[in-house]
Amino acid sequence: MVVGIVRVELHLPGARSLKDKRQVVRSLKDRLRERVHASVAEVEFQDLWQRTAIGFAVVGSDGGQVREMLSNARHIVDSYLQAQVLDWQETLQ
């Protein structure tokens, strides 16, 4: 069993309130859950309008499978127009 863990820090330039931010974060978390089957949570910066950190984890039977899942997740986050990636930290265990 291999576990992939990611912490991604994002800038949300279009967010003008915490409500705007919550909508963007919820949408991105839902995409990751649906498309990559990841366990996802907002882990930092809950009180800031234009910044967030999201943590997520995926589990697979081998490293190649987990790397592919993390690559798919990276593509989803990178292509999400409402957020800009500031930092991406990835770990395989």
Secondary structure, 3 states (H helix, E strand, C coil): CEEEEEEEEEECCCCCCHHHHHHHHHHHHHHHHHHHCCEEEEEECCCCCCEEEEEEEEEECCHHHHHHHHHHHHHHHHHCCCCEEEEEEEEEC
